[in-house]
Amino acid sequence: MSPFLRKFSIFSIAMLASASVHAIQFDGFFTVGAAIHDDDTNTDNPLAAGRENVYIGSLGDRGITQDLTFETDTRFGLQISSEVSEKMSVVAQLLAKGTISNFDAIIEWAYMDYEFADWISLRAGKIKQPVYLVNDYVEVGFAYPWIRPPVEVYYLNNPLNTVNGAGLLLAFPVGPGTLSFQPYIGSNRDDIPNTQGNAYFEAENIVGIDVKYAGRGFTVHASNFQCEVNTFGRLDGVPTALPFGAVNIDLNGKGDCDVTSAGLNLDIANVVLYAEW
């Protein structure tokens, strides 16, 4: 290495360390997982009879088959945060998963947080949608007792994980815990699960609220959101067991959504309980 490059590298490292100490904080997580199943053919779905059975591991990925895969449960996240002032901070999280994009990093969320007072703050940007118990940290594998949260709930039943919009966070001490309210508005666009990127949806006019009461060893919450949904795309040549062999599926449409959920988490002594509806 030339003396100039060596000096430049040392200067760059010093600048990075200085920024980290005074303004920017880095946090991250890394999860490695392997998965395989032994059910060789699909017999439950008549439109896919005789085809290899695929278990959906998460939104948009290739799923779990008879071939060992590290894609479904392997992910890396990097969170970057900085305090702009005493009341304002900015936060962003980069996420790389073994999806069709082959670990390409995406901005999972990025927002500005402004604290008006100790009990109320505003978030604006790409924010996490508070629908279920572990939505805020669903990608952080060591933060819950499962290998992965139930995919039927966290990925297929509601593919919305983030909202491009704004939300308030109001928190008050009540008894042995904290009572919080999180109303939010916004929109989102994402792929439709299990379409390999051939179809997507747009959720507009999202209006929702999450109510949570949490204390030492327990969390109780309830949430609701409503929105208008438009879907776009088409699946051609989908094999079936029917006489005509394959079908084309038109996924264009529109409708409304209304999602309500409630959940409970207990972590007392050696007992851990999660329940969601």
Secondary structure, DSSP 8 states (H G I E B T S, - for coil): --HHHHHHHHHHHHHHHHHHHHTEEEEEEEE---B-----B--S-GGGTTSB--B--STTS--B-SS-BSTTT-EEEEEEEEESSSSEEEEEEEEEESSTT-S-EEEEEEEEEEEEETTEEEEEEEEE---STTGGGTT-GGGSSSSS--HIIIIII----EEEEEEEEEEEEETTEEEEEEEEEEEEEEE-TTSTTSEEEEEEEEEEEEEEEEETTEEEEEEEEEEEEEEEEEEEEEE-SSTT-EEEEE--EEEEEEEEEEEEEEEETTEEEEEE-
